[in-house]
Amino acid sequence: MEFALIQYGLHLMLKNNFIPVVPPVLVGEKAMQGMGYLEHGGEDETYHFKDEKLYLVGTSEQSVGPMHMDETLLEKDL
């Protein structure tokens, strides 16, 4: 039932040019700094791989936000 509802919802949204996104669960250090999560000792509050400089995200904005890094989004595009 759950998958049927998801499929139905996606079917309706795709008709209206909705683009589904499955955000990554690991992001780079530049992305985390850009979103402001590493300020004031944030590195102590995150799960990260020091050798790879990758961070495990806790919320989707931590990975969706950097997808638009260095872009200027206009109201007409939203």
GIGIFEN-V209368 format. One record per backbone hydrogen bond with DSSP energy under -0.5 kcal/mol. NH is the residue of the N-H (numbers start at 1). CO is the residue of the C=O. Records with the same first field share a line. If there is no record, write none. Layout:
BEGIN
NH=CO ; CO
END
This chain:
BEGIN
5=1
6=2
7=3
8=4
9=5
10=6
11=7
12=8
13=9
14=10
15=11
16=13
17=14
18=13
20=18
23=21
27=55
29=53
32=28
33=29
34=30
35=31
36=33
37=32
38=32
41=38
42=38
44=41
45=42
46=43
48=46
49=54
50=48
53=49
54=49
55=27
56=47
57=25 ; 55
62=59
63=60
64=60
65=61
67=64
68=65
69=66
71=68
73=71
74=72
77=74
78=74 ; 75
END
